[in-house]
Amino acid sequence: MDISRDIRTLDELKQDTSAFMRDVRSRRRPVVITANGEPDMVIIPATLLRDKMTALKAACELAAV
């Protein structure tokens, strides 16, 4: 985890949402959003989530055999 890039504040998200979202999409990494200095939510690019769900489904199918 790159703390300077993977943990961001809600204010950073609000300041330039378009640039923030472009950065998240291009890096294909989850970003932890903090509010009042505490972790509040995680933004995950849809492509990354899809890939992880596909891998999880495959692992579950293998485990069921």
C-alpha distances in whole Angstrom, upper triangle without the diagonal:
4,6,9,8,6,9,12,16,19,21,18,19,22,23,23,22,23,20,17,18,19,15,14,16,16,12,13,9,10,10,10,14,15,19,21,18,17,14,17,16,13,14,14,16,19,19,16,17,20,19,17,21,23,21,21,25,26,24,26,29,29,29,32,34
4,6,5,5,8,11,14,17,19,16,17,21,21,20,20,21,18,16,17,17,14,13,16,15,12,13,10,11,10,11,13,15,18,20,17,17,15,18,17,14,15,15,17,20,20,17,19,22,21,20,23,25,24,24,28,29,28,30,33,32,32,36,38
4,5,5,5,8,12,15,16,14,16,19,19,19,19,21,18,15,17,18,15,14,17,17,14,15,12,12,10,9,11,12,15,17,14,14,12,15,15,14,15,16,18,21,22,19,21,24,23,22,25,27,26,26,30,31,30,32,35,35,34,37,40
4,6,6,8,11,14,15,12,14,17,17,17,17,19,16,14,16,17,13,13,17,16,13,15,13,13,10,11,12,13,16,17,14,15,14,17,16,15,15,17,18,22,22,20,22,25,25,24,27,29,28,29,32,33,32,34,37,37,37,40,42
4,6,7,10,13,14,11,12,16,16,15,15,16,13,11,13,13,9,9,13,12,10,12,10,10,8,9,11,12,16,18,16,16,14,16,15,13,13,13,14,18,19,17,19,22,21,21,24,26,25,26,29,30,30,32,35,35,35,38,40
4,6,10,13,15,12,12,16,17,16,15,17,15,11,13,14,11,9,12,13,10,11,8,7,5,6,8,11,14,17,14,14,11,13,12,10,10,11,13,16,17,15,16,19,19,18,21,23,22,23,26,27,27,29,31,32,32,35,37
4,7,10,12,10,11,14,15,16,15,17,16,12,14,16,13,11,15,16,13,14,11,9,6,5,6,7,11,13,11,10,8,10,10,9,10,12,15,18,20,17,18,22,22,20,23,26,25,25,28,30,29,30,33,34,34,36,39
4,7,8,7,8,11,12,12,12,15,13,10,12,14,12,11,15,16,14,15,13,11,7,6,5,6,9,11,10,11,9,10,10,10,10,13,15,19,20,19,19,23,23,22,25,27,27,27,30,32,32,33,36,37,37,39,42
4,5,5,7,9,10,12,12,15,14,11,13,16,14,14,17,19,17,18,16,14,10,8,5,5,6,8,8,9,9,9,10,11,12,15,17,20,23,21,22,25,26,25,27,30,30,30,32,35,34,35,38,39,39,41,44
4,5,5,6,9,11,10,14,14,11,13,16,15,14,17,19,19,19,17,15,11,10,6,6,6,9,10,10,10,9,9,11,11,15,17,20,22,21,21,25,26,25,27,30,30,30,32,35,35,35,38,40,39,41,44
4,5,5,6,9,10,13,13,11,14,16,16,16,19,20,20,21,19,17,14,13,9,9,8,10,11,13,13,12,13,15,14,18,19,22,25,24,24,28,29,28,30,33,33,33,36,38,38,39,42,43,43,45,48
4,5,5,7,8,11,10,8,11,13,12,13,16,17,17,18,17,15,12,12,9,10,11,13,13,14,14,14,14,14,13,16,17,20,23,22,23,26,27,27,28,31,32,32,34,36,36,38,40,41,42,44,46
4,6,6,5,9,9,6,8,11,11,11,14,16,16,16,15,14,11,11,8,10,11,14,14,15,14,13,12,12,11,14,15,17,20,19,20,23,24,24,26,29,29,29,32,34,34,35,38,39,39,41,44
4,6,6,9,10,9,11,14,14,14,17,19,19,20,19,17,14,14,11,12,12,14,16,17,16,14,14,15,14,17,17,20,23,23,23,26,28,27,29,31,32,33,35,37,37,38,41,42,43,44,47
4,6,9,9,9,12,14,14,15,17,19,19,21,20,19,16,16,13,14,14,16,17,19,18,17,17,18,16,19,19,22,24,24,25,28,29,29,31,34,35,35,37,39,40,41,43,45,45,47,49
4,6,6,6,9,10,11,12,14,16,17,18,18,18,15,16,14,16,16,19,19,21,20,19,18,17,15,18,17,20,22,22,23,26,27,28,29,32,33,33,35,37,38,39,41,43,44,45,48
4,6,5,6,9,10,10,12,14,15,16,16,15,13,15,13,15,16,19,19,20,18,17,15,15,12,15,14,16,19,19,20,22,24,25,26,28,30,30,32,34,35,36,38,40,41,42,45
4,5,5,6,9,10,11,12,14,15,16,16,15,17,16,18,19,22,23,23,21,20,18,17,14,15,14,16,17,19,20,22,23,24,26,28,29,30,32,34,35,36,38,40,41,42,45
4,5,5,6,9,10,10,12,14,15,15,14,16,15,18,19,22,22,23,21,20,18,17,14,15,14,17,18,18,20,22,23,24,26,28,29,30,32,34,35,36,38,40,41,43,45
4,5,5,6,9,10,11,12,12,12,10,12,11,14,16,19,19,19,17,17,15,13,11,12,12,15,16,16,18,20,21,22,24,26,27,28,30,32,32,34,36,37,38,40,42
4,5,5,6,9,10,10,11,11,10,13,12,16,18,21,21,21,18,17,15,13,9,10,9,11,13,14,15,17,19,19,21,23,24,25,27,29,30,31,33,35,36,37,40
4,6,5,6,9,10,12,13,12,16,16,19,21,24,24,24,21,21,18,16,12,12,10,12,13,14,16,18,19,20,22,24,25,26,28,29,31,32,34,35,36,38,40
4,5,5,6,8,9,11,10,13,14,17,20,23,22,22,19,19,17,14,12,12,10,13,14,14,16,18,19,20,22,24,24,26,28,29,30,32,34,35,36,38,40
4,6,5,6,6,7,7,11,12,15,18,21,20,20,17,17,14,11,8,8,7,10,11,10,13,15,15,16,18,20,21,22,24,26,26,28,30,31,32,34,37
4,6,5,8,9,10,14,15,19,22,25,24,23,20,20,17,13,10,9,6,8,8,9,11,13,14,15,17,19,19,21,23,24,25,27,29,30,31,33,35
4,6,8,11,12,16,17,21,24,27,26,25,22,22,19,16,13,12,9,12,10,11,14,15,15,17,19,20,21,23,25,26,27,29,30,31,33,35,37
4,5,9,10,14,16,19,22,25,24,23,20,21,18,14,12,11,9,12,11,10,13,15,14,15,18,19,19,21,24,24,25,27,29,30,31,33,35
4,7,9,13,15,19,22,25,24,23,20,20,17,13,10,8,6,9,8,6,9,11,11,12,15,16,16,18,20,21,22,24,26,26,28,30,32
4,6,10,13,16,20,23,21,20,16,17,14,10,9,7,7,10,10,7,10,13,12,12,15,16,16,17,20,21,21,23,26,26,27,29,31
4,7,10,13,16,20,18,16,13,13,10,6,6,4,7,10,11,8,9,13,13,12,14,17,17,17,20,22,21,23,26,26,27,29,31
4,6,10,13,16,15,13,10,11,8,6,5,7,9,12,14,12,13,16,17,15,18,21,20,20,23,25,25,26,29,30,30,32,35
4,6,10,13,11,10,7,7,6,4,7,9,12,15,17,15,15,18,19,17,19,23,22,22,25,27,26,27,30,31,31,33,36
4,7,10,9,8,6,6,5,6,7,11,14,17,19,17,17,21,22,20,22,25,25,25,27,30,29,30,33,34,34,36,39
4,7,6,5,4,5,7,9,11,14,17,20,23,21,20,24,25,24,25,28,28,27,30,33,32,32,36,37,36,38,41
4,5,5,6,6,9,12,14,17,20,23,25,24,23,27,28,26,28,31,31,30,33,36,35,35,38,40,39,41,44
4,6,8,9,12,15,17,21,24,26,29,27,27,30,32,30,31,35,34,33,36,39,38,38,41,43,41,43,47
4,7,9,12,14,17,20,23,26,28,26,26,30,30,28,30,33,33,32,35,37,36,37,40,41,40,42,45
4,6,9,12,15,18,21,24,26,24,23,27,28,26,27,31,30,29,32,34,33,33,37,38,37,39,42
4,6,8,12,14,18,20,23,20,20,23,24,22,23,27,27,25,28,31,29,30,33,34,33,35,38
4,7,10,13,17,19,22,20,19,22,24,22,23,26,26,25,28,30,29,29,33,34,33,35,38
4,7,10,13,15,18,16,15,19,20,18,19,23,23,22,24,27,26,27,30,31,31,32,36
4,6,10,12,15,13,12,15,17,15,16,20,20,19,22,24,24,24,27,29,28,30,33
4,7,9,12,11,10,14,15,14,15,19,19,19,21,24,24,25,27,29,29,31,34
4,6,8,7,7,10,11,11,12,15,16,16,18,20,21,22,24,26,26,28,31
4,5,5,6,9,10,11,12,14,16,17,18,20,21,23,25,26,27,29,31
4,5,5,6,9,10,10,12,14,15,16,18,20,21,22,24,25,27,29
4,5,5,6,9,10,11,12,14,15,17,18,20,21,23,24,26,28
4,5,5,6,9,10,11,12,14,15,17,18,20,21,22,24,26
4,5,5,6,9,10,10,12,14,15,16,18,20,21,22,25
4,5,5,6,9,10,10,12,14,15,17,18,20,21,23
4,5,5,6,9,10,11,12,14,16,17,18,20,22
4,5,5,6,9,10,10,12,14,15,16,18,20
4,5,5,6,9,10,10,12,14,15,16,19
4,5,5,6,9,10,11,12,14,16,17
4,5,5,6,9,10,11,12,14,16
4,5,5,6,9,10,10,12,15
4,5,5,6,9,10,11,13
4,5,5,6,9,10,11
4,5,5,6,9,10
4,5,5,6,9
4,5,5,7
4,5,5
4,6
4
